[in-house]
Amino acid sequence: MQTLSTLINLLHEVKYKDWDLKICHIKGEPRPYIQWQWRRKCARTNKLEEQRSRKWYISQHMTKSEVVQTAFLAALQASEHEVREFFHFSNQPIFRPHYDVYRLLDLCEEGAIDTRKNPSTRGNDHEEFANLTFDSIPRRVQWKCLEEGDFPSDGDGGHDGGGGHLDAYPGY
């Protein structure tokens, strides 16, 4: 059985980035919780502010491994939260974690789903990309480290002028 003292000693060994892992106990509540805290620019104001993860409650009946795994999950979730806030498409944080759940429900009810028109074409993009050259990719999406010819050859001389296909890389 975990006590507040054993939890503090155990969680003192947990490290992630330059973040602090706090263990808190609200008076009158039966269980303590852990919460990551760190300083980062706010995604909305761009001002350096203290950031906090959600609260993760800890049971006195958890094993040491379960407590450490909960701290790990808390770090994963907080990191994903950060990615969702700072990932932008067309200058908008489209995956922001703070959207109103009822507005998201409205999107579901509207059927705002982006799917393939013909599911049988899944995985048959080779024709579309066969003549793709590095110069045909918009500059803003080109990788600085990749230039024509940087792709490994797949043995047929390639279609990109450099001995390899863009489709030699998964996802292209």
N, C-alpha and C positions, 0 to 999 in steps of 0.2 A: 504494500500500500504506500502511495506517495504522500509525503507531507509537504508543506510549503517549503521547508528547508531543503528536502531532497530535490524538489523541482528547481529551486534556485540554483543549487549546485550542479544539477544536470544541464540546465539551460545556459549556464555560464560557459559551457564548453561549445555551444552552438555559435557559429560565425557565418555571416553572409555579407559580402561587400563591405561597405562602411556603415551598415545599418545596425541599429541597436534592437535587441530583442528584449522587450519588457514583459514582466509577469505582474499582473495586476489582480487585486482581489477587492471587489466591491463589498462594503460592509453589509451584512445581511444576506449576501448571496452565498450559496453552498459551494460554488466552484470558482477557482481562479481562471483567468484567461491569459493568453499570450497575445502580443501584438508587436509587429515590427514598426520601428520609427526611423526616419531618415530625413535628410534635408535635400531638397531638389527644387528646381524651378517649377512652379505651378503651371500646368498645361493651359489654364485659362488666362492667368494674369502675367505669366512669365517672371514672377517675383520669386526669389528664393524663400521657401517656406518649409516648415516641418510637415512631413507627410506621415500618414499612419495607415497601416493595413487594417483590414477588418479584425474583429476580435475572434479568437479561436479558443473555445472553452476546453479546459483540461479537467479530467476526472481523476480523483485520487486512486481509482482502480486501474488506471492505465499503466502499462509496463513502461519501462524506460525507453524501449524502442518505439513504442507508440507515441510517447511524448516527443521524442526527437523527430519522428516521421511527421508529426503534426506541425512542428516548427518548419520542417522542410516544405510541406504542403502550403503553409502560410507564406513562405518566401516565394514559392512558385506562383501562387495566386496573386500576390502583391506585384511580382514582376510582370505577370500577364496584364494586370491592371494598368501598369505603366505603359506597356506596349500598346494597349488599346487606347490610351489617352494620347499618345504621341504619334501613332500611325495615322497618316493622312492620305486621302484620295481626293484629288481636285481641291486641295487646300481645306478639307473638312475631316475631322476625326470620326469617320463613319462607324467605327467599332467602339466608340467611347462607352465605358461601363456605366455611365450615369444617366442613360436615357430612361425616360419614364416607361415603366413596364406596360402601361395601358396604351401608350403611343406605339410601342412595338407590337402589341396585340392588334392595333388598328392595321398595321402593315400586314400582319398575318391574315386578317379578315379580308383585306383588299386583294390578297393573292399576289403580293409584290415579291414574286419568286423568279429568279433568273435561272432558266434551265435550257438545255439544248433542245432545239426544235425536233431533231431526229436523233433519239438516243442510240440508234444503230451506228452512228458515225463516231461514237466514243472510241478514241485511240487510233483513228484513221486520219491523223493530221499530216502524214508524211508528204502528201501531194502539195498541201498548202505551204509547207516550209521548204520544199525541195529546192526552190530557186531563191531562197532568202539569203541575202548577202549582208555583211556587216554594215555596209553603207546604207542599206534600206531600213535599218533599225533607227528610230529617232534617237538623237544624241543624248537626250535626257535619260534614256533607259540603257544606254551602252555602259558596260563595265569598263572602267578606266584601264584595268589590267588586261583586258582582252582586245586583241587586234586581229584583223584578217590573218588567218593562218595559225592562230593560237589553239584551234580545236584539233584534237587528235584525229588522225586518219582512220576511217573505218574500212580501208582497203580498196575502195573503188575510185580513188582519186579525188573524191569530194565534189561538192557543188559550190563551195564558198571560195574557190580559188586558192585555198591555203591547205588543201589536203584533208579536210575533215568537214563533217556536217554539224550544223547547230544541233541536230537531233542526237548527237553523240552524248549530249548532256541531258539527263532526265529533267523533264519540265519544259524542254524547248520543243 
